[in-house]
């Protein structure tokens, strides 16, 4: 299904069109769908909406969201993914064997979550969320490595955009689709339907090609422990300690304003007077299509104008779009305010997501793709995830309006760090790697 084209130029507008039209782009859209589908169901708004719907308090919802922490720690086992194929299906290759096993794991996890009753006790739910988030995090790790290895760096912005397209369609079905089904058929049917949809990425994995390994690979130590240290030492040696630390901190802070409010979004919609069907229509359907638009604009913008200016625009947009939720807070139950807030939020989320994915891809050494990219993605989610875990207590102690204003203000450290990095990075990544 996919063919890497390392010698083809993807520069200029004709190159942008060529990159979006490669078979690799189609594969990434389908694999992105598989990554996006489980996320809301096990780690974000659909799960928190389900828990609020059955009567759990905001503090408990925030704490339960921490059960999906495997999404933040996938760099821990990523070295094994970089070095070995999964034993039972090693004939598929290093990347596809892990893809298949992780996708089957997600399917099993969603199927099991369909039958839990959180109102009768949250322990079974937490255990299955742990299982599903481990499988989902592994899947994301392998998909990211696959994307970086299947096409040259100049095509990464386009592949990031098509991956985001598939990811967002997965979010639409896991968001709007699941909420519609929950409204009319119940949560059992909603989660069973979502588990069945995982067959699409599973089939894609079985028919797509395995990426070629880099022609020149680093010398690997036979000690398995070295598999965990080599990717990290390589990153620091390539960039220098100071620049490497600054890049890691910047990635960790980039989407912080958006992630802080993620867990509370579903409960906020319900508390604002909207039904599950309203939330499905505006947030999970309309809003996610706005996100897809933003993702494609981001892909084209990075290809045309480079990283630096787009990183600045994306960071500002993500933070300021949080203030749009004040419209909803001060106009509860008004659909126009819901549409306005979700337009701004999802447009800049999609834009920033593609910009960040393309930027992080440029930072990775292809000898350690899964590990280094997983580390960057984990850092991109770690700070906001932990603050999101206590976000319910922050809202209960203050108000939704105060919470949104505080979340927007968290962009300041990101902008200061970008100012320091500005002369030290080129539009292709760190100057040290150019």
C-alpha positions in Angstrom: 0.0 0.0 0.0 2.9 2.3 0.7 6.1 3.2 -1.2 8.8 5.4 0.2 10.1 7.9 -2.4 13.3 9.3 -0.9 14.6 10.9 -4.1 11.4 12.7 -5.0 11.3 16.5 -4.2 8.4 17.7 -2.1 9.4 21.4 -2.1 7.1 24.1 -3.4 3.4 24.0 -4.1 3.7 21.2 -6.6 5.8 19.3 -4.1 3.1 19.8 -1.4 0.5 18.4 -3.8 2.7 15.4 -4.6 3.3 14.7 -0.9 -0.4 14.6 -0.1 -1.0 12.3 -3.1 1.5 9.5 -2.1 0.3 6.1 -1.1 2.1 6.7 2.2 -0.4 9.5 2.9 -3.4 7.1 2.4 -1.8 4.5 4.7 -1.2 7.2 7.4 -4.8 8.3 7.2 -6.0 4.8 7.9 -3.4 4.1 10.7 -4.2 7.6 12.2 -7.8 6.5 12.3 -6.8 3.5 14.5 -4.8 5.8 16.8 -7.6 8.4 17.2 -10.5 6.0 17.7 -9.6 4.7 21.2 -8.2 8.0 22.7 -11.5 9.7 23.7 -12.9 6.4 24.9 -10.2 5.6 27.3 -8.3 8.8 28.0 -10.4 11.9 27.5 -13.8 13.4 26.9 -16.0 10.5 26.0 -14.9 8.6 29.0 -15.3 11.6 31.3 -18.7 12.4 29.8 -19.7 8.8 30.5 -18.6 9.0 34.1 -20.3 12.3 34.7 -23.5 10.9 33.0 -23.7 8.1 35.6 -23.2 10.5 38.5 -19.5 10.6 39.4 -18.1 13.8 40.9 -15.6 16.0 39.1 -12.7 15.2 41.4 -13.1 11.5 40.9 -13.4 11.9 37.1 -10.1 13.9 37.1 -8.3 11.2 39.1 -9.7 8.4 37.0 -8.3 10.1 33.9 -4.8 9.4 35.3 -5.4 5.7 34.6 -4.6 6.4 31.0 -1.0 7.4 32.0 0.6 4.8 29.7 0.1 7.3 26.9 2.7 9.4 28.7 5.2 6.6 29.4 5.4 4.8 26.0 9.0 5.9 25.6 9.8 3.4 28.4 9.2 0.3 26.3 9.7 2.0 22.9 13.4 0.8 22.7 12.1 -2.8 22.5 9.9 -1.7 19.6 12.9 -0.1 17.9 15.0 -3.2 18.3 12.8 -6.3 18.0 9.8 -7.6 16.1 7.0 -9.0 18.2 7.8 -12.7 18.5 4.5 -14.4 17.6 4.0 -12.4 14.4 7.6 -11.5 13.6 7.1 -12.4 9.9 5.2 -9.1 9.5 8.4 -7.2 10.2 9.5 -4.9 13.1 6.9 -2.2 12.7 3.8 -4.2 11.5 4.2 -7.0 14.1 3.9 -4.5 16.9 1.1 -2.6 15.1 -1.0 -5.7 14.8 -0.6 -6.8 18.4 -1.4 -3.4 19.8 -4.4 -2.9 17.6 -5.8 -6.2 18.7 -5.2 -5.2 22.3 -7.1 -1.9 21.8 -10.0 -3.9 20.3 -10.1 -6.2 23.3 -9.9 -3.3 25.8 -12.8 -1.4 24.2 -14.9 -4.6 24.1 -14.3 -5.2 27.8 -15.1 -1.5 28.7 -18.5 -1.9 27.1 -19.5 -4.2 29.9 -18.2 -2.3 33.0 -20.6 -0.5 35.3 -18.7 2.5 36.8 -21.7 3.5 38.9 -21.3 0.2 40.8 -17.5 0.6 41.3 -14.7 2.0 39.3 -12.1 -0.7 39.9 -12.9 -2.8 36.8 -13.1 0.3 34.7 -9.7 1.5 35.9 -8.1 -1.9 35.2 -9.4 -2.1 31.6 -8.5 1.6 31.0 -4.9 0.6 32.0 -4.9 -2.3 29.6 -6.4 -0.3 26.7 -4.2 2.7 27.3 -1.1 0.4 27.2 -2.2 -1.1 23.9 -3.2 2.3 22.5 0.0 3.9 23.6 2.0 1.1 21.9 0.0 1.5 18.8 0.6 5.3 18.7 4.4 4.7 19.2 4.6 2.3 16.3 2.4 4.5 14.0 4.6 7.5 14.6 7.8 5.5 13.8 6.2 4.0 10.7 5.2 7.5 9.5 8.7 8.9 9.9 10.4 5.9 8.3 8.1 5.4 5.3 8.8 8.8 3.7 11.6 11.5 3.6 11.6 14.5 5.9 10.4 16.8 3.2 7.1 14.8 3.1 6.5 14.7 6.8 4.3 17.7 7.0 1.9 16.2 4.5 2.0 12.8 6.2 1.4 14.5 9.5 -1.7 16.2 8.0 -3.1 13.0 6.5 -2.4 11.1 9.8 -4.3 13.9 11.6 -7.2 13.6 9.1 -7.5 9.9 10.0 -7.0 10.6 13.7 -9.7 13.2 13.7 -12.1 11.0 11.9 -11.4 8.4 14.6 -12.2 11.1 17.2 -15.4 12.0 15.4 -16.6 8.4 15.6 -15.4 7.9 19.1 -16.9 11.3 20.1 -20.0 12.1 18.1 -20.7 8.5 17.1 -20.3 7.1 20.6 -22.3 9.9 22.2 -25.2 9.5 19.7 -25.2 5.8 20.4 -25.0 6.3 24.1 -27.9 8.8 23.9 -30.2 6.4 22.0 -28.8 2.9 22.7 -26.7 3.2 25.8 -23.0 3.0 26.6 -22.8 -0.8 26.1 -23.7 -0.5 22.4 -21.5 2.6 22.0 -18.4 0.8 23.1 -19.1 -2.4 21.3 -19.5 -0.4 18.0 -16.2 1.3 18.6 -14.4 -1.9 19.2 -15.7 -3.3 15.9 -14.3 -0.2 14.0 -10.8 -1.2 15.0 -11.0 -3.8 12.2 -10.2 -1.1 9.7 -6.7 -0.3 11.0 -6.0 -4.0 11.6 -6.7 -4.7 7.9 -4.5 -1.8 6.9 -1.6 -3.2 9.0 -2.0 -6.6 7.3 -1.8 -5.2 3.7 0.6 -2.2 4.0 4.4 -2.6 3.5 7.1 -2.7 6.1 9.3 0.5 6.0 12.9 0.0 4.9 15.5 0.2 7.6 18.0 3.1 7.3 20.9 2.3 5.0 23.4 3.4 7.6 22.6 2.2 11.1 24.5 3.0 14.2 26.5 0.4 16.0 24.2 -1.2 18.5 25.5 -2.7 21.8 24.5 -6.3 22.3 23.4 -5.4 25.8 19.7 -5.0 25.9 20.0 -2.2 28.4 21.9 -0.2 25.8 18.7 -0.2 23.7 17.2 2.1 26.4 20.2 4.4 26.7 21.4 4.8 23.1 18.4 6.8 21.8 18.7 9.2 24.7 22.5 9.7 24.5 22.1 10.1 20.7 19.6 12.9 21.1 21.9 14.8 23.5 25.1 14.2 21.5 23.4 15.4 18.3 22.1 18.6 19.8 24.3 19.4 22.8 23.1 19.2 26.3 21.7 22.8 26.7 19.8 22.8 23.4 18.5 19.3 23.9 17.1 20.2 27.3 15.6 23.4 25.9 13.9 21.4 23.1 12.5 18.9 25.5 11.1 21.6 27.7 9.6 23.4 24.8 7.9 20.3 23.5 6.6 19.6 27.0 5.0 23.1 27.3 3.8 23.6 23.8 0.3 22.2 24.1 -0.1 22.6 27.9 -3.0 25.2 27.7 -5.0 22.8 25.6 -4.3 19.7 27.6 -5.1 21.3 31.0 -8.7 21.8 30.0 -9.1 18.5 28.2 -10.5 16.4 31.0 -13.0 19.0 32.2 -14.4 19.8 28.7 -17.0 17.0 28.7 -18.3 17.8 32.2 -18.3 21.5 31.4 -20.5 20.9 28.4 -23.0 19.0 30.5 -22.9 21.5 33.3 -23.6 24.3 30.7 -26.9 22.7 30.0 -26.2 20.7 26.8 -27.4 17.2 26.2 -25.2 14.4 25.0 -26.7 14.8 21.5 -25.8 18.5 21.6 -22.2 17.6 22.6 -22.0 15.0 19.9 -23.2 17.4 17.2 -21.1 20.5 18.1 -18.0 19.1 19.9 -17.5 15.7 18.4 -18.7 16.4 14.8 -18.6 20.0 13.9 -15.6 20.8 16.1 -13.6 17.9 14.8 -14.1 18.8 11.2 -12.8 22.2 12.2 -9.8 20.4 13.6 -9.3 18.6 10.3 -9.3 21.9 8.5 -6.8 23.3 10.9 -4.6 20.2 10.5 -4.4 20.6 6.7 -3.8 24.3 7.0 -1.0 23.5 9.4 0.5 20.9 7.0 0.5 23.3 4.1 1.8 26.2 6.2 4.8 24.2 7.6 5.7 23.0 4.1 5.4 26.6 2.7 6.8 28.7 5.5 8.9 26.4 7.8 8.7 25.7 11.5 9.6 28.8 13.5 6.8 31.2 12.6 4.2 28.4 12.6 5.3 27.3 16.1 4.8 30.8 17.3 1.4 31.2 15.7 0.3 27.7 16.9 1.3 28.4 20.5 -0.5 31.7 20.7 -3.6 30.2 19.0 -3.9 27.3 21.3 -3.7 29.5 24.4 -6.0 32.3 23.2 -8.6 29.8 21.9 -9.1 28.7 25.5 -10.6 32.1 26.2 -13.3 31.4 23.7 -14.8 29.1 26.3 -15.7 32.1 28.4 -18.5 32.7 25.8 -20.0 29.4 26.9 -19.4 30.1 30.6 -21.3 33.4 30.4 -24.0 32.2 27.9 -24.9 28.7 29.3 -27.1 26.6 27.0 -26.7 28.9 24.0 -25.7 26.9 20.9 -24.1 29.9 19.2 -21.6 30.3 22.0 -20.9 26.5 21.8 -20.2 26.7 18.1 -18.0 29.8 18.4 -15.9 28.3 21.2 -15.5 25.0 19.5 -14.6 26.6 16.2 -11.7 28.5 17.7 -10.6 25.6 19.9 -10.5 22.9 17.3 -9.1 25.0 14.5 -6.0 25.9 16.5 -5.8 22.4 18.0 -5.6 20.9 14.5 -3.2 23.5 13.3 -0.9 23.2 16.3 -1.0 19.4 16.3 0.3 19.2 12.7 3.0 21.8 13.3 4.2 20.0 16.5 4.2 16.5 14.8 6.2 17.8 11.9 8.6 19.6 14.2 9.1 16.6 16.5 9.6 14.4 13.5 12.5 16.6 12.4 14.2 16.1 15.8 14.4 12.3 15.6 17.3 10.1 14.5 15.9 7.3 12.2 18.0 4.7 13.9 15.9 5.3 17.1 12.6 6.6 15.6 10.1 4.9 17.9 12.0 5.7 21.1 13.0 9.3 20.4 9.6 10.3 19.0 7.8 8.5 21.8 9.9 10.4 24.4 9.0 13.7 22.6 5.3 12.8 22.5 5.2 11.8 26.1 6.8 15.1 27.1 4.3 16.9 25.0 1.5 15.4 27.0 3.0 14.8 30.5 2.7 18.3 32.2 -0.9 18.9 31.0 -1.9 15.3 31.9 -0.9 15.6 35.5 -2.5 19.1 35.9 -5.6 17.7 34.2 -5.7 15.0 36.9 -6.4 17.7 39.5 -8.3 20.1 37.2 -11.7 19.0 38.7 -10.5 20.3 42.1 -9.3 23.6 40.6 -12.8 24.1 39.0 -14.6 23.3 42.2 -12.4 25.7 44.2 -12.8 28.5 41.7 -15.0 28.5 38.6 -15.0 27.4 35.0 -14.3 31.0 33.9 -11.3 31.4 36.2 -10.0 28.0 35.1 -10.1 28.9 31.4 -8.3 32.2 32.0 -5.6 30.5 34.1 -5.1 27.9 31.3 -4.6 30.6 28.7 -1.9 32.3 30.9 0.2 29.1 30.9 1.4 30.0 27.4 3.9 32.6 28.8 6.7 30.1 29.6 6.3 28.5 26.2 6.7 31.9 24.4 9.8 32.8 26.5 11.4 29.5 25.7 10.6 29.9 22.0 12.3 33.3 22.1 15.5 31.7 23.4 15.3 28.9 20.8 14.5 31.1 17.9 18.1 31.8 16.7 19.1 28.2 17.6 16.7 26.3 15.4 16.2 26.5 11.7 13.0 25.9 9.7 14.1 22.2 9.5 14.8 21.7 13.2 17.8 22.3 15.4 20.6 24.1 13.7 23.0 21.5 15.0 21.3 18.9 12.8 21.1 20.9 9.6 
